[in-house]
Amino acid sequence: MSDLENLLRMTAVQAEGMRGLGGYAGGMFMAASKVLGEETVSGASGSTVQGSNGNQAEK
């Protein structure tokens, strides 16, 4: 019975650690989503076209 109690105590400690890691990973996903979203918006508005003389011009 004491072994089971020790295992449950350690599981509770590890569950708190996993909760922290989950929050950290979620934050990283949200940050990556924001960065990729900004690149998509800036890529669409700042796209360039190449003229007939070979120079690039802003749209």
NUMISE-948986 format. One record per residue: x, y, z of N, C-alpha, C in turn; residue number from 1; residue in three letters. Coordinates in nm, 2 decimals, decimal comma, padded with zeros to 4 digits. Atoms other than C-alpha are relative to their C-alpha. Example, Ala and Ser with C-alpha at 12.3 -4.5 7.8 and 13.67 -1.06 7.14 Angstrom:
<recs>
> 00,09:-00,12:00,00:01,23:-00,45:00,78:00,09:00,12:00,00:1:ALA
> -00,09:-00,11:00,00:01,37:-00,11:00,71:-00,08:00,11:00,08:2:SER
</recs>
This chain:
<recs>
> 00,08:-00,12:00,00:00,00:00,00:00,00:00,09:00,13:00,00:1:MET
> -00,08:-00,12:-00,01:00,28:00,24:00,08:00,07:00,02:-00,14:2:SER
> -00,06:-00,02:00,14:00,44:00,17:-00,27:-00,10:00,07:-00,09:3:ASP
> 00,10:-00,07:00,08:00,11:00,27:-00,43:-00,01:00,15:00,04:4:LEU
> 00,01:-00,14:-00,05:00,10:00,59:-00,22:00,12:00,08:-00,06:5:GLU
> -00,12:-00,07:00,06:00,45:00,68:-00,33:-00,01:00,02:-00,15:6:ASN
> 00,02:-00,01:00,14:00,37:00,61:-00,69:-00,10:00,11:-00,03:7:LEU
> 00,10:-00,10:00,02:00,06:00,83:-00,67:00,05:00,14:00,03:8:LEU
> -00,06:-00,13:-00,03:00,25:01,11:-00,51:00,09:00,05:-00,11:9:ARG
> -00,09:-00,03:00,11:00,52:01,10:-00,78:-00,08:00,04:-00,13:10:MET
> 00,08:-00,03:00,12:00,25:01,09:-01,05:-00,06:00,14:00,01:11:THR
> 00,06:-00,14:-00,02:00,09:01,41:-00,90:00,10:00,10:-00,03:12:ALA
> -00,11:-00,10:00,02:00,43:01,59:-00,91:00,02:00,00:-00,15:13:VAL
> -00,03:00,01:00,14:00,49:01,47:-01,27:-00,12:00,06:-00,08:14:GLN
> 00,12:-00,06:00,07:00,13:01,58:-01,37:00,01:00,15:00,00:15:ALA
> -00,02:-00,14:00,00:00,21:01,93:-01,26:00,11:00,05:-00,10:16:GLU
> -00,11:-00,03:00,10:00,53:01,93:-01,46:-00,05:-00,01:-00,14:17:GLY
> 00,06:00,01:00,14:00,34:01,81:-01,77:-00,09:00,11:-00,03:18:MET
> 00,09:-00,11:00,02:00,09:02,08:-01,72:00,08:00,13:-00,04:19:ARG
> -00,09:-00,11:00,04:00,37:02,34:-01,73:00,05:-00,01:-00,14:20:GLY
> -00,05:00,02:00,14:00,52:02,18:-02,04:-00,11:00,02:-00,11:21:LEU
> 00,11:-00,03:00,10:00,18:02,19:-02,21:-00,03:00,14:-00,02:22:GLY
> 00,02:-00,15:00,01:00,14:02,56:-02,14:00,11:00,06:-00,08:23:GLY
> -00,11:-00,05:00,07:00,49:02,62:-02,27:-00,01:-00,03:-00,15:24:TYR
> 00,02:00,04:00,14:00,42:02,42:-02,59:-00,11:00,08:-00,07:25:ALA
> 00,11:-00,08:00,05:00,09:02,60:-02,64:00,04:00,14:-00,03:26:GLY
> -00,05:-00,13:00,02:00,26:02,93:-02,61:00,09:00,01:-00,13:27:GLY
> -00,09:00,01:00,12:00,52:02,83:-02,87:-00,08:-00,01:-00,13:28:MET
> 00,09:00,02:00,12:00,24:02,72:-03,11:-00,07:00,13:-00,03:29:PHE
> 00,07:-00,13:00,03:00,06:03,05:-03,07:00,09:00,10:-00,05:30:MET
> -00,10:-00,09:00,06:00,38:03,25:-03,13:00,03:-00,03:-00,14:31:ALA
> -00,03:00,04:00,14:00,46:03,05:-03,44:-00,12:00,03:-00,09:32:ALA
> 00,11:-00,03:00,09:00,11:03,09:-03,57:-00,01:00,15:-00,03:33:SER
> 00,00:-00,14:00,02:00,13:03,47:-03,52:00,11:00,04:-00,10:34:LYS
> -00,11:-00,03:00,09:00,47:03,49:-03,69:-00,04:-00,04:-00,15:35:VAL
> 00,03:00,05:00,14:00,35:03,28:-03,99:-00,12:00,08:-00,05:36:LEU
> 00,11:-00,08:00,05:00,03:03,48:-04,01:00,04:00,13:-00,05:37:GLY
> -00,05:-00,13:00,04:00,22:03,81:-04,03:00,08:-00,02:-00,13:38:GLU
> -00,07:00,02:00,13:00,45:03,67:-04,30:-00,09:-00,02:-00,11:39:GLU
> 00,10:00,02:00,11:00,15:03,56:-04,50:-00,06:00,13:-00,04:40:THR
> 00,06:-00,13:00,02:-00,01:03,91:-04,47:00,10:00,09:-00,07:41:VAL
> -00,10:-00,09:00,06:00,32:04,09:-04,55:00,04:-00,05:-00,13:42:SER
> -00,04:00,06:00,13:00,40:03,85:-04,83:-00,10:00,03:-00,11:43:GLY
> 00,11:-00,03:00,10:00,06:03,92:-05,00:00,00:00,14:-00,03:44:ALA
> 00,01:-00,15:00,03:00,08:04,30:-04,96:00,13:00,05:-00,06:45:SER
> -00,13:-00,05:00,04:00,45:04,33:-05,03:00,06:-00,08:-00,12:46:GLY
> -00,05:00,08:00,11:00,47:04,10:-05,33:00,06:00,09:-00,11:47:SER
> -00,07:-00,07:00,11:00,69:04,21:-05,62:-00,03:-00,06:-00,13:48:THR
> 00,02:00,05:00,14:00,64:04,18:-05,99:00,13:00,04:-00,08:49:VAL
> -00,12:-00,02:00,08:00,92:04,16:-06,24:-00,04:00,07:-00,13:50:GLN
> 00,03:-00,07:00,13:00,91:04,41:-06,53:00,07:-00,06:-00,12:51:GLY
> -00,06:00,05:00,12:01,01:04,36:-06,88:00,15:00,03:-00,01:52:SER
> -00,15:-00,03:00,00:01,35:04,52:-06,82:00,08:-00,08:00,10:53:ASN
> -00,07:00,09:-00,09:01,43:04,26:-06,55:00,01:00,06:00,14:54:GLY
> -00,01:-00,06:-00,13:01,40:04,50:-06,26:-00,13:-00,04:00,08:55:ASN
> 00,12:00,03:-00,08:01,16:04,42:-05,97:-00,06:00,13:00,04:56:GLN
> 00,08:-00,12:-00,04:00,89:04,67:-05,89:-00,10:-00,04:00,10:57:ALA
> 00,10:00,03:-00,10:00,66:04,69:-05,59:-00,14:00,01:-00,06:58:GLU
> 00,14:00,00:00,05:00,29:04,62:-05,66:-00,07:00,11:00,06:59:LYS
</recs>
